[in-house]
Amino acid sequence: MAQHELSYTVVFEQNENGGYTVTVPTLPGLVTEGATIEEAKDMAREAITCYVEGLLMDGDSIPIERLVIHETLHVAVG
């Protein structure tokens, strides 16, 4: 089987014990964690690979991410 390179936006949220929870908005239900940001990135790569391989095994299509622009806006309140 030919390999394809896919790109997905990955969201890292620091949790209360100092680790990171990772989600991928384009892949519903995909959640993983890592104790450090590097471990979280490795776990995300592995989770995305397993998710996509599972879709392929089931004969489902692979979600392709639309262009999404993310920007942090700072606002003054009060």
Backbone as XML, in Angstrom:
<?xml version="1.0"?>
<chain id="A" units="angstrom">
  <residue number="1" name="MET">
    <atom name="N" x="0.844" y="-1.174" z="0.000"/>
    <atom name="CA" x="0.000" y="0.000" z="0.000"/>
    <atom name="C" x="0.894" y="1.243" z="0.000"/>
  </residue>
  <residue number="2" name="ALA">
    <atom name="N" x="0.559" y="2.222" z="-0.802"/>
    <atom name="CA" x="1.321" y="3.466" z="-0.863"/>
    <atom name="C" x="1.079" y="4.286" z="0.399"/>
  </residue>
  <residue number="3" name="GLN">
    <atom name="N" x="2.109" y="4.996" z="0.821"/>
    <atom name="CA" x="1.968" y="5.859" z="1.986"/>
    <atom name="C" x="1.599" y="7.257" z="1.534"/>
  </residue>
  <residue number="4" name="HIS">
    <atom name="N" x="0.764" y="7.909" z="2.329"/>
    <atom name="CA" x="0.380" y="9.287" z="2.083"/>
    <atom name="C" x="0.719" y="10.103" z="3.314"/>
  </residue>
  <residue number="5" name="GLU">
    <atom name="N" x="1.086" y="11.342" z="3.105"/>
    <atom name="CA" x="1.341" y="12.226" z="4.225"/>
    <atom name="C" x="0.121" y="13.107" z="4.426"/>
  </residue>
  <residue number="6" name="LEU">
    <atom name="N" x="-0.409" y="13.106" z="5.639"/>
    <atom name="CA" x="-1.581" y="13.900" z="5.978"/>
    <atom name="C" x="-1.195" y="14.934" z="7.022"/>
  </residue>
  <residue number="7" name="SER">
    <atom name="N" x="-1.904" y="16.049" z="7.033"/>
    <atom name="CA" x="-1.671" y="17.096" z="8.035"/>
    <atom name="C" x="-2.984" y="17.409" z="8.737"/>
  </residue>
  <residue number="8" name="TYR">
    <atom name="N" x="-2.919" y="17.507" z="10.048"/>
    <atom name="CA" x="-4.096" y="17.845" z="10.843"/>
    <atom name="C" x="-3.728" y="18.875" z="11.900"/>
  </residue>
  <residue number="9" name="THR">
    <atom name="N" x="-4.675" y="19.750" z="12.205"/>
    <atom name="CA" x="-4.523" y="20.670" z="13.317"/>
    <atom name="C" x="-4.691" y="19.873" z="14.601"/>
  </residue>
  <residue number="10" name="VAL">
    <atom name="N" x="-3.765" y="20.055" z="15.521"/>
    <atom name="CA" x="-3.773" y="19.329" z="16.795"/>
    <atom name="C" x="-3.834" y="20.370" z="17.905"/>
  </residue>
  <residue number="11" name="VAL">
    <atom name="N" x="-4.720" y="20.150" z="18.888"/>
    <atom name="CA" x="-4.899" y="21.090" z="19.992"/>
    <atom name="C" x="-4.303" y="20.479" z="21.258"/>
  </residue>
  <residue number="12" name="PHE">
    <atom name="N" x="-3.374" y="21.196" z="21.874"/>
    <atom name="CA" x="-2.730" y="20.766" z="23.109"/>
    <atom name="C" x="-3.250" y="21.646" z="24.248"/>
  </residue>
  <residue number="13" name="GLU">
    <atom name="N" x="-3.838" y="21.020" z="25.245"/>
    <atom name="CA" x="-4.321" y="21.765" z="26.407"/>
    <atom name="C" x="-3.603" y="21.249" z="27.643"/>
  </residue>
  <residue number="14" name="GLN">
    <atom name="N" x="-2.966" y="22.167" z="28.378"/>
    <atom name="CA" x="-2.278" y="21.747" z="29.589"/>
    <atom name="C" x="-3.322" y="21.386" z="30.634"/>
  </residue>
  <residue number="15" name="ASN">
    <atom name="N" x="-3.162" y="20.220" z="31.255"/>
    <atom name="CA" x="-4.128" y="19.821" z="32.273"/>
    <atom name="C" x="-3.583" y="20.108" z="33.666"/>
  </residue>
  <residue number="16" name="GLU">
    <atom name="N" x="-4.406" y="19.894" z="34.664"/>
    <atom name="CA" x="-4.055" y="20.306" z="36.029"/>
    <atom name="C" x="-2.850" y="19.579" z="36.623"/>
  </residue>
  <residue number="17" name="ASN">
    <atom name="N" x="-2.503" y="18.384" z="36.134"/>
    <atom name="CA" x="-1.325" y="17.700" z="36.672"/>
    <atom name="C" x="-0.061" y="17.988" z="35.857"/>
  </residue>
  <residue number="18" name="GLY">
    <atom name="N" x="-0.108" y="18.989" z="34.988"/>
    <atom name="CA" x="1.076" y="19.408" z="34.262"/>
    <atom name="C" x="1.271" y="18.758" z="32.908"/>
  </residue>
  <residue number="19" name="GLY">
    <atom name="N" x="0.534" y="17.696" z="32.635"/>
    <atom name="CA" x="0.619" y="17.049" z="31.327"/>
    <atom name="C" x="-0.241" y="17.770" z="30.300"/>
  </residue>
  <residue number="20" name="TYR">
    <atom name="N" x="-0.392" y="17.151" z="29.144"/>
    <atom name="CA" x="-1.148" y="17.759" z="28.056"/>
    <atom name="C" x="-2.187" y="16.781" z="27.510"/>
  </residue>
  <residue number="21" name="THR">
    <atom name="N" x="-3.383" y="17.290" z="27.309"/>
    <atom name="CA" x="-4.446" y="16.540" z="26.648"/>
    <atom name="C" x="-4.472" y="17.010" z="25.206"/>
  </residue>
  <residue number="22" name="VAL">
    <atom name="N" x="-4.578" y="16.064" z="24.282"/>
    <atom name="CA" x="-4.497" y="16.375" z="22.857"/>
    <atom name="C" x="-5.790" y="15.951" z="22.173"/>
  </residue>
  <residue number="23" name="THR">
    <atom name="N" x="-6.337" y="16.841" z="21.344"/>
    <atom name="CA" x="-7.484" y="16.519" z="20.504"/>
    <atom name="C" x="-7.177" y="16.946" z="19.068"/>
  </residue>
  <residue number="24" name="VAL">
    <atom name="N" x="-7.905" y="16.338" z="18.134"/>
    <atom name="CA" x="-7.769" y="16.662" z="16.718"/>
    <atom name="C" x="-9.181" y="16.946" z="16.208"/>
  </residue>
  <residue number="25" name="PRO">
    <atom name="N" x="-9.540" y="18.219" z="16.027"/>
    <atom name="CA" x="-10.911" y="18.560" z="15.670"/>
    <atom name="C" x="-11.455" y="17.844" z="14.433"/>
  </residue>
  <residue number="26" name="THR">
    <atom name="N" x="-10.623" y="17.561" z="13.451"/>
    <atom name="CA" x="-11.077" y="16.904" z="12.221"/>
    <atom name="C" x="-11.347" y="15.416" z="12.420"/>
  </residue>
  <residue number="27" name="LEU">
    <atom name="N" x="-10.825" y="14.833" z="13.498"/>
    <atom name="CA" x="-10.995" y="13.406" z="13.766"/>
    <atom name="C" x="-11.805" y="13.243" z="15.055"/>
  </residue>
  <residue number="28" name="PRO">
    <atom name="N" x="-13.125" y="13.246" z="14.965"/>
    <atom name="CA" x="-13.989" y="13.216" z="16.150"/>
    <atom name="C" x="-13.678" y="12.036" z="17.063"/>
  </residue>
  <residue number="29" name="GLY">
    <atom name="N" x="-13.612" y="12.326" z="18.355"/>
    <atom name="CA" x="-13.383" y="11.290" z="19.343"/>
    <atom name="C" x="-11.930" y="10.982" z="19.612"/>
  </residue>
  <residue number="30" name="LEU">
    <atom name="N" x="-11.015" y="11.538" z="18.830"/>
    <atom name="CA" x="-9.596" y="11.268" z="19.053"/>
    <atom name="C" x="-9.104" y="12.148" z="20.195"/>
  </residue>
  <residue number="31" name="VAL">
    <atom name="N" x="-8.705" y="11.499" z="21.277"/>
    <atom name="CA" x="-8.153" y="12.186" z="22.447"/>
    <atom name="C" x="-6.989" y="11.348" z="22.951"/>
  </residue>
  <residue number="32" name="THR">
    <atom name="N" x="-5.883" y="12.002" z="23.257"/>
    <atom name="CA" x="-4.739" y="11.310" z="23.850"/>
    <atom name="C" x="-4.066" y="12.265" z="24.813"/>
  </residue>
  <residue number="33" name="GLU">
    <atom name="N" x="-3.052" y="11.797" z="25.522"/>
    <atom name="CA" x="-2.361" y="12.627" z="26.504"/>
    <atom name="C" x="-0.872" y="12.334" z="26.509"/>
  </residue>
  <residue number="34" name="GLY">
    <atom name="N" x="-0.120" y="13.261" z="27.064"/>
    <atom name="CA" x="1.303" y="13.065" z="27.270"/>
    <atom name="C" x="1.757" y="13.858" z="28.476"/>
  </residue>
  <residue number="35" name="ALA">
    <atom name="N" x="2.774" y="13.357" z="29.170"/>
    <atom name="CA" x="3.283" y="14.037" z="30.367"/>
    <atom name="C" x="4.025" y="15.326" z="30.010"/>
  </residue>
  <residue number="36" name="THR">
    <atom name="N" x="4.639" y="15.358" z="28.825"/>
    <atom name="CA" x="5.349" y="16.551" z="28.339"/>
    <atom name="C" x="4.780" y="16.886" z="26.957"/>
  </residue>
  <residue number="37" name="ILE">
    <atom name="N" x="5.111" y="18.064" z="26.460"/>
    <atom name="CA" x="4.619" y="18.459" z="25.134"/>
    <atom name="C" x="5.188" y="17.522" z="24.067"/>
  </residue>
  <residue number="38" name="GLU">
    <atom name="N" x="6.440" y="17.113" z="24.206"/>
    <atom name="CA" x="7.039" y="16.199" z="23.223"/>
    <atom name="C" x="6.360" y="14.834" z="23.260"/>
  </residue>
  <residue number="39" name="GLU">
    <atom name="N" x="6.097" y="14.334" z="24.462"/>
    <atom name="CA" x="5.393" y="13.053" z="24.580"/>
    <atom name="C" x="3.976" y="13.174" z="24.012"/>
  </residue>
  <residue number="40" name="ALA">
    <atom name="N" x="3.327" y="14.302" z="24.263"/>
    <atom name="CA" x="1.979" y="14.521" z="23.739"/>
    <atom name="C" x="1.994" y="14.537" z="22.206"/>
  </residue>
  <residue number="41" name="LYS">
    <atom name="N" x="3.020" y="15.136" z="21.607"/>
    <atom name="CA" x="3.141" y="15.146" z="20.143"/>
    <atom name="C" x="3.328" y="13.724" z="19.613"/>
  </residue>
  <residue number="42" name="ASP">
    <atom name="N" x="4.185" y="12.947" z="20.266"/>
    <atom name="CA" x="4.396" y="11.561" z="19.847"/>
    <atom name="C" x="3.108" y="10.747" z="19.968"/>
  </residue>
  <residue number="43" name="MET">
    <atom name="N" x="2.395" y="10.935" z="21.071"/>
    <atom name="CA" x="1.139" y="10.221" z="21.279"/>
    <atom name="C" x="0.104" y="10.635" z="20.225"/>
  </residue>
  <residue number="44" name="ALA">
    <atom name="N" x="0.101" y="11.917" z="19.865"/>
    <atom name="CA" x="-0.833" y="12.402" z="18.849"/>
    <atom name="C" x="-0.541" y="11.762" z="17.495"/>
  </residue>
  <residue number="45" name="ARG">
    <atom name="N" x="0.734" y="11.697" z="17.122"/>
    <atom name="CA" x="1.101" y="11.064" z="15.846"/>
    <atom name="C" x="0.634" y="9.608" z="15.816"/>
  </residue>
  <residue number="46" name="GLU">
    <atom name="N" x="0.880" y="8.893" z="16.906"/>
    <atom name="CA" x="0.480" y="7.488" z="16.987"/>
    <atom name="C" x="-1.039" y="7.341" z="16.936"/>
  </residue>
  <residue number="47" name="ALA">
    <atom name="N" x="-1.747" y="8.200" z="17.668"/>
    <atom name="CA" x="-3.212" y="8.123" z="17.701"/>
    <atom name="C" x="-3.818" y="8.447" z="16.330"/>
  </residue>
  <residue number="48" name="ILE">
    <atom name="N" x="-3.273" y="9.445" z="15.648"/>
    <atom name="CA" x="-3.774" y="9.804" z="14.316"/>
    <atom name="C" x="-3.539" y="8.648" z="13.351"/>
  </residue>
  <residue number="49" name="THR">
    <atom name="N" x="-2.356" y="8.056" z="13.402"/>
    <atom name="CA" x="-2.052" y="6.924" z="12.526"/>
    <atom name="C" x="-3.031" y="5.774" z="12.755"/>
  </residue>
  <residue number="50" name="CYS">
    <atom name="N" x="-3.264" y="5.429" z="14.012"/>
    <atom name="CA" x="-4.201" y="4.338" z="14.328"/>
    <atom name="C" x="-5.622" y="4.672" z="13.886"/>
  </residue>
  <residue number="51" name="TYR">
    <atom name="N" x="-6.034" y="5.916" z="14.090"/>
    <atom name="CA" x="-7.372" y="6.365" z="13.715"/>
    <atom name="C" x="-7.571" y="6.207" z="12.203"/>
  </residue>
  <residue number="52" name="VAL">
    <atom name="N" x="-6.619" y="6.740" z="11.441"/>
    <atom name="CA" x="-6.732" y="6.700" z="9.976"/>
    <atom name="C" x="-6.635" y="5.262" z="9.461"/>
  </residue>
  <residue number="53" name="GLU">
    <atom name="N" x="-5.723" y="4.461" z="10.014"/>
    <atom name="CA" x="-5.621" y="3.062" z="9.593"/>
    <atom name="C" x="-6.916" y="2.301" z="9.884"/>
  </residue>
  <residue number="54" name="GLY">
    <atom name="N" x="-7.560" y="2.606" z="11.010"/>
    <atom name="CA" x="-8.848" y="1.987" z="11.333"/>
    <atom name="C" x="-9.915" y="2.357" z="10.319"/>
  </residue>
  <residue number="55" name="LEU">
    <atom name="N" x="-9.936" y="3.626" z="9.907"/>
    <atom name="CA" x="-10.894" y="4.051" z="8.881"/>
    <atom name="C" x="-10.667" y="3.293" z="7.582"/>
  </residue>
  <residue number="56" name="LEU">
    <atom name="N" x="-9.401" y="3.178" z="7.185"/>
    <atom name="CA" x="-9.073" y="2.477" z="5.943"/>
    <atom name="C" x="-9.478" y="1.004" z="6.014"/>
  </residue>
  <residue number="57" name="MET">
    <atom name="N" x="-9.228" y="0.357" z="7.161"/>
    <atom name="CA" x="-9.596" y="-1.048" z="7.324"/>
    <atom name="C" x="-11.109" y="-1.245" z="7.226"/>
  </residue>
  <residue number="58" name="ASP">
    <atom name="N" x="-11.870" y="-0.249" z="7.700"/>
    <atom name="CA" x="-13.332" y="-0.320" z="7.649"/>
    <atom name="C" x="-13.897" y="0.127" z="6.297"/>
  </residue>
  <residue number="59" name="GLY">
    <atom name="N" x="-13.012" y="0.576" z="5.391"/>
    <atom name="CA" x="-13.466" y="1.040" z="4.086"/>
    <atom name="C" x="-14.050" y="2.443" z="4.102"/>
  </residue>
  <residue number="60" name="ASP">
    <atom name="N" x="-13.799" y="3.183" z="5.186"/>
    <atom name="CA" x="-14.309" y="4.556" z="5.292"/>
    <atom name="C" x="-13.326" y="5.541" z="4.662"/>
  </residue>
  <residue number="61" name="SER">
    <atom name="N" x="-13.825" y="6.710" z="4.325"/>
    <atom name="CA" x="-12.944" y="7.730" z="3.749"/>
    <atom name="C" x="-12.162" y="8.424" z="4.861"/>
  </residue>
  <residue number="62" name="ILE">
    <atom name="N" x="-11.006" y="8.941" z="4.498"/>
    <atom name="CA" x="-10.150" y="9.654" z="5.438"/>
    <atom name="C" x="-10.550" y="11.127" z="5.436"/>
  </residue>
  <residue number="63" name="PRO">
    <atom name="N" x="-10.862" y="11.685" z="6.612"/>
    <atom name="CA" x="-11.202" y="13.108" z="6.663"/>
    <atom name="C" x="-10.008" y="13.968" z="6.242"/>
  </residue>
  <residue number="64" name="ILE">
    <atom name="N" x="-10.269" y="14.897" z="5.368"/>
    <atom name="CA" x="-9.250" y="15.836" z="4.927"/>
    <atom name="C" x="-9.590" y="17.186" z="5.556"/>
  </residue>
  <residue number="65" name="GLU">
    <atom name="N" x="-8.613" y="17.786" z="6.177"/>
    <atom name="CA" x="-8.842" y="19.034" z="6.891"/>
    <atom name="C" x="-9.011" y="20.202" z="5.922"/>
  </residue>
  <residue number="66" name="ARG">
    <atom name="N" x="-10.018" y="21.008" z="6.194"/>
    <atom name="CA" x="-10.204" y="22.259" z="5.446"/>
    <atom name="C" x="-9.226" y="23.284" z="5.996"/>
  </residue>
  <residue number="67" name="LEU">
    <atom name="N" x="-8.966" y="24.292" z="5.205"/>
    <atom name="CA" x="-8.121" y="25.378" z="5.681"/>
    <atom name="C" x="-8.851" y="26.096" z="6.808"/>
  </residue>
  <residue number="68" name="VAL">
    <atom name="N" x="-8.224" y="26.134" z="7.963"/>
    <atom name="CA" x="-8.781" y="26.823" z="9.118"/>
    <atom name="C" x="-7.714" y="27.773" z="9.622"/>
  </residue>
  <residue number="69" name="ILE">
    <atom name="N" x="-8.094" y="29.009" z="9.806"/>
    <atom name="CA" x="-7.151" y="29.997" z="10.305"/>
    <atom name="C" x="-7.390" y="30.151" z="11.801"/>
  </residue>
  <residue number="70" name="HIS">
    <atom name="N" x="-6.342" y="29.912" z="12.576"/>
    <atom name="CA" x="-6.421" y="30.047" z="14.025"/>
    <atom name="C" x="-5.655" y="31.293" z="14.421"/>
  </residue>
  <residue number="71" name="GLU">
    <atom name="N" x="-6.281" y="32.075" z="15.261"/>
    <atom name="CA" x="-5.616" y="33.275" z="15.743"/>
    <atom name="C" x="-6.035" y="33.503" z="17.184"/>
  </residue>
  <residue number="72" name="THR">
    <atom name="N" x="-5.111" y="33.930" z="18.001"/>
    <atom name="CA" x="-5.433" y="34.268" z="19.380"/>
    <atom name="C" x="-5.722" y="35.759" z="19.443"/>
  </residue>
  <residue number="73" name="LEU">
    <atom name="N" x="-6.881" y="36.096" z="19.970"/>
    <atom name="CA" x="-7.245" y="37.499" z="20.118"/>
    <atom name="C" x="-7.183" y="37.878" z="21.590"/>
  </residue>
  <residue number="74" name="HIS">
    <atom name="N" x="-6.586" y="38.999" z="21.880"/>
    <atom name="CA" x="-6.491" y="39.498" z="23.246"/>
    <atom name="C" x="-7.489" y="40.634" z="23.404"/>
  </residue>
  <residue number="75" name="VAL">
    <atom name="N" x="-8.282" y="40.596" z="24.451"/>
    <atom name="CA" x="-9.279" y="41.629" z="24.684"/>
    <atom name="C" x="-9.114" y="42.185" z="26.091"/>
  </residue>
  <residue number="76" name="ALA">
    <atom name="N" x="-9.438" y="43.456" z="26.248"/>
    <atom name="CA" x="-9.405" y="44.096" z="27.568"/>
    <atom name="C" x="-10.828" y="44.107" z="28.105"/>
  </residue>
  <residue number="77" name="VAL">
    <atom name="N" x="-10.972" y="43.698" z="29.347"/>
    <atom name="CA" x="-12.284" y="43.666" z="29.976"/>
    <atom name="C" x="-12.236" y="44.535" z="31.218"/>
  </residue>
  <residue number="78" name="GLY">
    <atom name="N" x="-13.285" y="45.337" z="31.381"/>
    <atom name="CA" x="-13.394" y="46.144" z="32.608"/>
    <atom name="C" x="-12.803" y="47.451" z="32.522"/>
  </residue>
</chain>
